[in-house]
Amino acid sequence: MLRKLIHILFLPCSKATMLMEKRNAQLISRKEDWQLSMHLKICKWCRAYEEKLKILDDILKRKLSQKEKNEINTSDIQEFKNKVLEKLDL
């Protein structure tokens, strides 16, 4: 009962998860940060979500840093143009 009341007074889970996502993209205000930290102290589900969010964010950052640049050379472009022209002539 007390936890439900605190969720209502401080921050609902839907808003807490939105703030976690927002915090990954940009800075959040002090008030939002305080509300989120209070919510995370009482809500085990949102703490678990935050941990999973951190893991996913780390994986995505690693994948982006490892991503090789795909260079398209002019011969590939010309080959593609020729294939399109062939299909159009049908």
N, C-alpha and C positions, 0 to 999 in steps of 0.2 A: 504494500500500500504506500509506504513512504517513498519507495523508488518511483512509483507511478507519479506521485505528486512532484517529486524532484524533476522528473522528465518533463512534466508540464511547465513547471516554474522556470527551469533553466533552459532546456533545449530538447525538442523531440528528436528521435533517432533520424528521421528523414532529413531534418535540418543539419544534424551533426555530420551525417555522411556527405551532404552537399558541401559543408565547410571543409571537410577533409580533402575533398576533390579540389575545391577552390584554393586551399592552402598549397596544394602541389603545383598549381598553375601560377599563383601570384601571392602577394602578401595579404594577410587578412588583418582586420583592425584588432586593437587590443581587447575590445569588448568581445568580439567574436572568438578570439583566441582564449579568453578567460572562460567564456561559455562552453567552448569545446572541451577545454581541459577539465572543467567541472563535470561535464557530461561523461567524459571518458573515465573519470574516477568511479562513477557509479554504474556504468553500463558495460558489462562484459562482452556483449554482442558487438558493440561499436569498437571496443578495443581490438577484438578479433578482426573486424573489418579493416581497421587501421593497419594491422600487421600484414594482412593480405595485400592491402593497397601498397604498402612499402615494398613488398616482395615483387609485385607486378611492375611497379615503377622502376625498380632496379633492373629487372629483366629487360624491360623496354629500352632503358638507357643503354644497357650493354649491347643490345641488338642494333640500335641505331649507331653506336660508335663503331661496331664491327662491320657495318654495312659497306659493301664495296660500291664504288661509283660505277654505274653502268654507263659506259660510253657508247654512243651510237655513232658509227663511222658513216661516211658518205656512201660507201658501197652498199651498206644495209638499207639506207634510205632509198637509193636508186633501185635496188632489188624490189623493195616494197612497192614503189611507184610502178614498176614494170608489171608486177603481179596484179595490181589494181587495174591497170590499163588493159591487161589481158582479159580480166573478168568483165570489164565494161564492154569489150568488143564482142562478147558472146551474145 
